[in-house]
Amino acid sequence: MAPGLPAAMTRPHFIGIGGAGMSGIAKILAQRGAAVAGSDARASATVAALRELGVSVHIGHAAQHLAADASCVVVSSAIRPDNPELVRAAELGIPVVHRSDALASLMQGLRPLAVAGTHGKTTTTSMLAVSLTSLGLDPSYAIGGDLDAPGSNAHHGKGEIFVAEADESDRSFHKYAPEVAVVLNVELDHHANYASIEEIHESFATFAARITDGGTLVVSADHEGARELVRRLPEGLRVVTYGEAADADVRVLSVQPQGLRSEVTVLLDGAKLTFTVSVPGRHYALNAVAALAAGVALGVPAADLAAALGTYTGVKRRLQLQGEEAGVQVIDSYAHHPTEMTADLEAIRGAAADGRIVVLFQPHLFSRTQQLGTEMGTALALADASVVLDIYPAREDPIPGVTSELIIDAARAAGADVTAAHGGEAAVDLVAGMAKPGDLVLTMGAGDVTELGPGILSRLSSLSK
């Protein structure tokens, strides 16, 4: 199946084209034949990959970067109203399209499978993309992170399935109308856009209500927030639950750690099914079961999909090994919410053997730190030692009184060995000086802390000589 190009998307201009979500949409449009252009604040490997597809990318934001004949301007919620290209679009009368609308238009005529949840979206979407591809179904997909090489976060496939990561942070997932929707968990996050857990519940209920007639909601039976979502839904929607709970439709009977892998046994339609998950941690095993249930809901044979899930070996920034020097492994983790931090630290603890876990953590967003700083500090107590950087602001302005000290104080109160670092160079020196042979170092957070991993490896190498 080869869906056509939406009329408004023939010559799109993306503001912030190098972002995880934006770049994937731009790539698919380019693969479908659109004349794609855009701008980003800085050059990156993702920008380079887009240019190789023929996409015109300007570095920096300026009014003259927007061509007068652009068919639309695509933005994310991170683009501020005073962006010069956005201002120029208004002057020229060029339509402005949110990235969620652009993604929704790409799903038309296909069988959309949308993955939502406070945590685990990127991993579960990636598992589905990889496994369905390995089965020869050639799905289209748009993921919030690269599978391996830069630009591998999206693909225009010839198959009828479109797998998409559905972002709840700005309610943009309300734009999709999936045949199958996955909700992994429902927790309070994105405090700049949601004032309460009640608003979160309402938002996920709106998303679930957009499932097409005859479609399926795949939802966790273990997570109370997800169960609450089911209680709020009208009768008539087909719901398939998964998890370790006794009443789960796809019940997890066991998760057996095997080094950096797990062997998972589930009960599905009255039959036991055992398969391998090639990444460590119970939470990743449960993500794989969610992917299994979702694929089966689309009609993919369970046994085939279970075997194919074993071909997934991880996505960038999700417990990704960056390298090893002087007997120390450096692993990158995107975890930035306390639940994610706890899950990744517990997963790594199971693979650490006798070594210590040393974390370099960068808090992400002032609003998240204000609301969840205590819980972040408690999570860091699971490590043997931690270094905490200043808050990565992303799209936010500072909030008076909100600093990394909130996390550090909470971590120390929980008995953690934690040190503050102001600046990447100081952090690299601290972590490299702390790490000993056999230790695992985690660079953790959703900001640019990932860029410090190579520096830690280099410093470890020089210290060992």
C-alpha positions as CSV (number, residue, x, y, z in Angstrom):
1,M,0.0,0.0,0.0
2,A,1.4,3.4,-0.9
3,P,-0.7,6.2,0.5
4,G,-0.6,9.5,-1.3
5,L,0.8,12.8,-0.1
6,P,-1.6,15.1,1.7
7,A,-2.1,18.3,-0.3
8,A,-1.0,20.6,2.5
9,M,2.2,18.6,2.9
10,T,3.7,18.9,-0.6
11,R,6.1,21.6,0.4
12,P,6.2,21.7,4.3
13,H,8.6,23.8,6.3
14,F,9.5,22.4,9.8
15,I,10.6,24.7,12.6
16,G,12.8,22.6,14.9
17,I,13.2,19.9,12.3
18,G,15.9,18.1,14.2
19,G,13.7,17.2,17.1
20,A,12.8,13.5,17.8
21,G,9.2,13.9,16.8
22,M,9.6,16.5,14.0
23,S,12.4,14.7,12.2
24,G,10.5,11.5,11.9
25,I,7.5,13.2,10.2
26,A,9.9,15.1,7.9
27,K,11.6,11.9,6.9
28,I,8.4,10.1,6.0
29,L,7.2,13.1,4.0
30,A,10.5,13.2,2.1
31,Q,10.3,9.5,1.4
32,R,6.8,10.0,0.1
33,G,8.1,12.7,-2.3
34,A,7.4,16.0,-0.6
35,A,9.8,18.9,-1.0
36,V,10.7,19.2,2.7
37,A,12.5,22.1,4.2
38,G,13.1,23.3,7.8
39,S,15.3,24.9,10.4
40,D,16.9,23.9,13.6
41,A,18.8,25.6,16.4
42,R,22.0,23.5,15.7
43,A,23.5,21.0,13.4
44,S,23.2,17.4,14.4
45,A,23.5,13.8,13.1
46,T,19.8,13.8,12.7
47,V,20.0,17.0,10.5
48,A,22.7,15.4,8.4
49,A,20.5,12.3,7.9
50,L,17.6,14.4,6.7
51,R,19.9,16.3,4.3
52,E,21.0,13.0,2.8
53,L,17.3,12.4,1.9
54,G,17.2,15.8,0.1
55,V,15.7,17.8,2.9
56,S,16.8,21.5,2.9
57,V,17.8,22.4,6.5
58,H,18.9,25.8,7.7
59,I,20.8,26.1,11.0
60,G,19.3,28.9,13.2
61,H,15.9,30.5,13.0
62,A,15.4,33.5,10.7
63,A,12.4,34.8,8.7
64,Q,14.3,34.4,5.4
65,H,14.6,30.7,5.9
66,L,10.9,30.3,5.2
67,A,10.2,30.0,1.5
68,A,7.1,32.0,0.3
69,D,5.8,29.0,-1.6
70,A,5.8,26.7,1.4
71,S,2.5,24.7,1.6
72,C,2.5,24.8,5.4
73,V,4.6,25.4,8.5
74,V,4.9,22.5,10.9
75,V,5.5,23.3,14.6
76,S,5.6,21.5,17.9
77,S,4.4,22.8,21.2
78,A,8.0,23.8,22.0
79,I,8.0,26.5,19.3
80,R,7.4,29.9,20.8
81,P,5.0,32.4,19.2
82,D,7.8,35.0,18.6
83,N,9.8,32.5,16.5
84,P,10.8,34.6,13.4
85,E,9.8,31.9,11.0
86,L,6.4,31.5,12.7
87,V,5.9,35.3,12.6
88,R,6.8,35.3,8.9
89,A,4.3,32.5,8.2
90,A,1.5,34.7,9.6
91,E,2.6,37.6,7.4
92,L,2.6,35.4,4.3
93,G,-0.7,33.7,5.2
94,I,1.0,30.2,5.2
95,P,-1.0,27.7,7.2
96,V,0.5,26.6,10.5
97,V,0.1,22.9,11.3
98,H,0.9,21.2,14.6
99,R,3.1,18.1,14.3
100,S,0.4,15.9,15.6
101,D,-1.9,17.0,12.8
102,A,0.9,16.3,10.3
103,L,1.4,12.8,11.8
104,A,-2.3,12.1,11.8
105,S,-2.5,13.0,8.1
106,L,0.2,10.4,7.3
107,M,-1.8,7.7,9.0
108,Q,-4.9,8.2,6.8
109,G,-5.7,5.1,4.6
110,L,-3.5,2.9,6.8
111,R,-4.1,0.8,10.0
112,P,-2.7,2.9,12.8
113,L,-1.4,1.5,16.0
114,A,-0.7,4.2,18.6
115,V,1.4,3.6,21.7
116,A,0.7,5.9,24.7
117,G,1.6,6.0,28.4
118,T,3.6,8.1,30.9
119,H,6.6,5.7,30.5
120,G,7.8,3.2,27.9
121,K,6.2,4.6,24.8
122,T,9.5,4.8,22.7
123,T,10.6,1.3,23.7
124,T,7.2,-0.3,23.0
125,T,6.8,1.5,19.7
126,S,10.3,0.5,18.7
127,M,9.7,-3.2,19.7
128,L,6.7,-3.2,17.4
129,A,8.5,-1.5,14.5
130,V,11.4,-3.9,14.7
131,S,9.4,-7.0,15.1
132,L,6.8,-6.3,12.4
133,T,9.6,-5.3,10.0
134,S,11.4,-8.6,10.8
135,L,8.2,-10.4,9.8
136,G,8.3,-8.8,6.4
137,L,5.2,-6.6,7.0
138,D,7.2,-3.4,6.3
139,P,5.2,-1.1,8.5
140,S,5.5,2.7,8.5
141,Y,6.5,4.0,11.9
142,A,7.3,7.2,13.8
143,I,9.2,6.8,17.1
144,G,10.4,9.4,19.6
145,G,14.0,8.1,19.5
146,D,16.4,6.5,17.1
147,L,16.6,2.7,16.8
148,D,20.3,2.8,16.0
149,A,21.7,5.2,13.4
150,P,20.6,8.9,13.3
151,G,17.4,9.2,11.4
152,S,16.2,5.7,12.2
153,N,13.3,7.0,14.2
154,A,10.9,6.8,11.2
155,H,10.2,4.9,8.0
156,H,7.7,5.0,5.2
157,G,6.8,1.4,4.6
158,K,4.9,-0.4,1.9
159,G,2.7,-2.3,4.4
160,E,-0.7,-1.4,5.7
161,I,0.3,-0.8,9.4
162,F,1.5,2.5,10.8
163,V,3.0,2.3,14.3
164,A,3.2,5.7,16.1
165,E,4.4,6.9,19.4
166,A,1.5,8.9,20.8
167,D,2.6,11.8,23.0
168,E,0.3,12.9,25.9
169,S,2.5,15.8,27.1
170,D,0.6,18.4,25.2
171,R,-2.6,16.4,24.5
172,S,-1.5,16.0,20.9
173,F,-2.4,12.3,20.9
174,H,-6.1,13.4,20.8
175,K,-5.5,14.0,17.0
176,Y,-5.1,10.3,16.2
177,A,-7.8,7.7,15.4
178,P,-6.0,4.4,15.9
179,E,-7.3,0.9,15.1
180,V,-5.3,-0.3,18.1
181,A,-4.2,1.9,21.0
182,V,-1.8,0.9,23.8
183,V,-1.8,2.5,27.2
184,L,1.1,1.3,29.2
185,N,0.5,3.4,32.4
186,V,-1.1,6.6,33.5
187,E,0.8,8.9,36.0
188,L,1.0,12.6,36.7
189,D,3.7,14.3,34.6
190,H,4.1,17.3,32.3
191,H,3.1,19.7,35.1
192,A,3.2,22.7,32.8
193,N,0.2,21.3,30.9
194,Y,-1.7,19.2,33.5
195,A,-2.7,20.6,36.8
196,S,-3.9,17.4,38.4
197,I,-4.0,13.6,37.9
198,E,-7.7,14.1,37.1
199,E,-6.8,16.1,34.0
200,I,-4.4,13.3,33.1
201,H,-7.1,10.7,33.4
202,E,-9.5,12.8,31.3
203,S,-6.8,13.2,28.6
204,F,-6.2,9.5,28.3
205,A,-9.9,8.8,28.2
206,T,-10.2,11.2,25.3
207,F,-7.4,9.4,23.5
208,A,-9.0,6.0,24.1
209,A,-12.4,7.2,22.9
210,R,-10.8,8.0,19.5
211,I,-10.2,4.3,18.8
212,T,-12.0,3.5,15.5
213,D,-15.1,1.3,15.5
214,G,-14.1,-2.3,15.9
215,G,-10.7,-1.3,17.3
216,T,-9.0,-2.4,20.4
217,L,-7.5,-0.8,23.5
218,V,-4.5,-2.7,24.9
219,V,-3.9,-1.6,28.5
220,S,-1.9,-2.6,31.6
221,A,-3.7,-4.7,34.2
222,D,-0.9,-4.0,36.7
223,H,-1.0,-0.2,36.8
224,E,-3.7,1.4,38.9
225,G,-3.8,4.5,36.6
226,A,-4.4,2.3,33.6
227,R,-7.1,0.3,35.4
228,E,-8.8,3.6,36.3
229,L,-8.8,4.5,32.6
230,V,-10.7,1.3,31.8
231,R,-13.3,2.1,34.5
232,R,-13.9,5.5,32.9
233,L,-14.5,4.1,29.4
234,P,-17.9,3.6,27.9
235,E,-19.1,0.0,27.3
236,G,-18.6,-1.4,23.8
237,L,-14.9,-0.7,23.3
238,R,-12.9,-3.9,23.0
239,V,-10.3,-3.9,25.8
240,V,-7.4,-6.4,26.1
241,T,-5.4,-6.2,29.4
242,Y,-1.9,-7.5,29.9
243,G,0.4,-7.9,32.9
244,E,1.1,-10.0,36.0
245,A,-2.3,-9.4,37.5
246,A,-4.4,-12.6,37.9
247,D,-7.2,-11.1,35.8
248,A,-5.1,-10.0,32.9
249,D,-6.2,-11.2,29.4
250,V,-2.6,-11.7,28.4
251,R,-1.1,-12.8,31.7
252,V,2.6,-12.8,32.4
253,L,3.4,-16.0,34.3
254,S,7.1,-15.4,34.7
255,V,10.0,-13.1,33.8
256,Q,13.4,-14.8,34.2
257,P,16.5,-12.6,34.0
258,Q,19.3,-14.0,31.9
259,G,22.1,-11.5,32.1
260,L,21.1,-8.6,29.8
261,R,18.1,-10.6,28.6
262,S,14.9,-12.0,30.0
263,E,12.8,-15.1,29.2
264,V,9.1,-14.3,29.4
265,T,6.3,-16.7,29.7
266,V,2.7,-15.6,29.1
267,L,-0.7,-17.2,29.0
268,L,-2.5,-16.1,25.9
269,D,-5.8,-17.5,24.8
270,G,-5.4,-20.4,27.1
271,A,-1.9,-21.4,25.8
272,K,1.5,-20.8,27.3
273,L,4.0,-18.9,25.1
274,T,7.6,-18.3,26.0
275,F,9.9,-15.9,24.2
276,T,13.1,-13.9,24.8
277,V,13.4,-10.2,25.4
278,S,16.9,-9.1,24.4
279,V,17.1,-6.1,26.8
280,P,17.3,-6.2,30.7
281,G,14.7,-5.4,33.2
282,R,11.1,-6.4,34.1
283,H,9.7,-3.2,32.8
284,Y,11.1,-3.9,29.3
285,A,9.7,-7.4,29.5
286,L,6.3,-6.0,30.2
287,N,6.7,-3.5,27.3
288,A,7.3,-6.5,25.1
289,V,4.1,-8.2,26.3
290,A,2.2,-5.0,25.5
291,A,3.7,-5.1,22.0
292,L,2.7,-8.7,21.7
293,A,-0.9,-8.0,22.7
294,A,-1.1,-5.1,20.3
295,G,0.2,-7.0,17.3
296,V,-2.1,-9.9,18.0
297,A,-5.0,-7.4,18.1
298,L,-4.0,-6.4,14.5
299,G,-4.1,-10.0,13.4
300,V,-0.4,-10.9,13.6
301,P,0.0,-14.5,14.7
302,A,1.1,-14.6,18.3
303,A,3.9,-17.2,18.0
304,D,5.4,-15.4,15.0
305,L,5.4,-12.1,16.8
306,A,6.7,-13.5,20.0
307,A,9.8,-14.9,18.2
308,A,10.2,-11.6,16.3
309,L,10.2,-9.6,19.5
310,G,13.5,-11.2,20.3
311,T,15.1,-9.4,17.4
312,Y,14.7,-6.1,19.3
313,T,18.0,-5.2,21.0
314,G,17.2,-1.7,22.3
315,V,16.8,1.9,21.2
316,K,19.2,4.7,21.6
317,R,19.3,6.2,25.1
318,R,17.3,3.3,26.6
319,L,20.0,1.5,28.7
320,Q,22.3,1.8,25.7
321,L,26.0,0.8,26.2
322,Q,28.2,3.7,25.2
323,G,31.5,1.9,25.7
324,E,33.9,0.5,28.3
325,E,37.2,1.8,29.5
326,A,39.4,0.7,32.4
327,G,36.9,-2.0,33.4
328,V,34.0,0.5,33.6
329,Q,31.0,0.3,31.4
330,V,29.2,3.6,30.6
331,I,25.5,3.1,29.8
332,D,23.0,5.8,28.7
333,S,19.5,6.1,30.2
334,Y,16.8,8.5,29.0
335,A,15.0,8.1,32.4
336,H,13.8,11.4,33.8
337,H,10.7,10.6,35.7
338,P,11.1,8.9,39.1
339,T,9.3,5.8,38.0
340,E,11.6,5.5,35.0
341,M,14.7,6.1,37.1
342,T,13.7,3.5,39.6
343,A,13.0,0.9,36.8
344,D,16.3,1.5,35.0
345,L,18.3,1.4,38.2
346,E,16.7,-1.9,39.3
347,A,17.3,-3.4,35.8
348,I,20.9,-2.4,35.9
349,R,21.3,-3.6,39.4
350,G,20.5,-7.1,38.2
351,A,23.2,-6.9,35.6
352,A,25.9,-5.2,37.7
353,A,27.3,-8.4,39.3
354,D,29.6,-7.2,42.1
355,G,30.3,-3.8,40.8
356,R,28.8,-0.5,41.9
357,I,26.3,1.7,40.1
358,V,27.4,5.3,39.7
359,V,24.8,7.7,38.2
360,L,25.3,11.1,36.5
361,F,21.8,12.6,36.6
362,Q,20.6,15.7,34.8
363,P,17.1,16.8,35.9
364,H,14.8,17.7,33.0
365,L,12.5,20.8,33.3
366,F,12.0,23.1,36.2
367,S,8.3,22.2,36.5
368,R,9.1,18.5,36.8
369,T,11.8,19.1,39.4
370,Q,9.5,21.3,41.4
371,Q,6.8,18.6,41.5
372,L,8.8,15.4,41.6
373,G,12.3,16.4,42.9
374,T,11.8,14.5,46.2
375,E,10.9,11.3,44.3
376,M,13.9,11.8,42.0
377,G,16.1,12.0,45.0
378,T,14.6,8.9,46.5
379,A,15.2,7.0,43.2
380,L,18.9,8.0,43.2
381,A,19.3,6.3,46.6
382,L,19.1,3.0,44.6
383,A,22.5,3.9,43.1
384,D,25.8,3.5,45.1
385,A,26.8,7.0,44.2
386,S,25.4,9.9,42.2
387,V,26.4,13.2,40.7
388,V,23.6,15.6,39.9
389,L,23.9,18.3,37.3
390,D,22.0,21.6,37.1
391,I,18.5,21.4,35.6
392,Y,18.2,21.1,31.8
393,P,15.6,23.8,31.0
394,A,14.5,22.7,27.5
395,R,11.5,24.9,26.7
396,E,11.0,26.3,30.2
397,D,12.1,29.5,31.9
398,P,13.5,29.1,35.4
399,I,11.2,28.9,38.4
400,P,12.5,30.9,41.5
401,G,13.8,28.5,44.2
402,V,13.7,25.4,42.0
403,T,17.2,24.0,41.5
404,S,18.9,20.6,41.6
405,E,19.4,21.1,45.3
406,L,15.8,19.9,45.8
407,I,16.9,16.5,44.4
408,I,20.2,16.4,46.2
409,D,18.6,17.2,49.6
410,A,16.0,14.4,49.1
411,A,18.6,11.9,48.0
412,R,20.8,12.6,51.0
413,A,17.7,12.3,53.3
414,A,17.2,8.9,51.8
415,G,20.7,7.9,52.6
416,A,22.2,8.4,49.1
417,D,25.9,9.3,48.4
418,V,25.3,12.3,46.1
419,T,27.4,15.2,44.9
420,A,26.5,18.3,42.9
421,A,28.2,19.3,39.7
422,H,27.9,22.6,37.9
423,G,28.9,22.0,34.3
424,G,29.7,19.1,32.1
425,E,33.5,19.1,32.5
426,A,33.3,19.1,36.3
427,A,30.8,16.3,36.1
428,V,33.0,14.2,33.8
429,D,36.0,14.6,36.2
430,L,33.9,13.7,39.2
431,V,32.4,10.6,37.8
432,A,35.6,9.3,36.2
433,G,37.4,9.8,39.5
434,M,34.7,7.8,41.4
435,A,34.4,4.9,39.0
436,K,36.4,1.7,39.7
437,P,36.9,-1.5,37.6
438,G,33.7,-3.5,37.5
439,D,31.4,-0.5,38.1
440,L,28.6,0.6,35.8
441,V,28.2,4.3,35.1
442,L,24.8,5.6,34.0
443,T,24.4,9.0,32.3
444,M,20.7,9.6,33.1
445,G,18.2,12.2,31.9
446,A,16.3,13.6,28.9
447,G,18.6,16.5,28.2
448,D,22.1,16.6,26.8
449,V,23.7,14.5,29.6
450,T,24.1,11.8,27.0
451,E,26.9,13.8,25.4
452,L,29.0,13.4,28.5
453,G,29.4,9.7,28.1
454,P,32.2,9.8,25.6
455,G,34.0,12.3,27.8
456,I,33.8,10.0,30.8
457,L,35.2,7.1,28.7
458,S,38.0,9.3,27.5
459,R,38.8,10.4,31.0
460,L,38.7,6.9,32.3
461,S,41.2,5.9,29.6
462,S,43.6,8.6,30.5
463,L,43.4,7.9,34.2
464,S,44.2,4.2,33.6
465,K,47.5,5.0,31.9
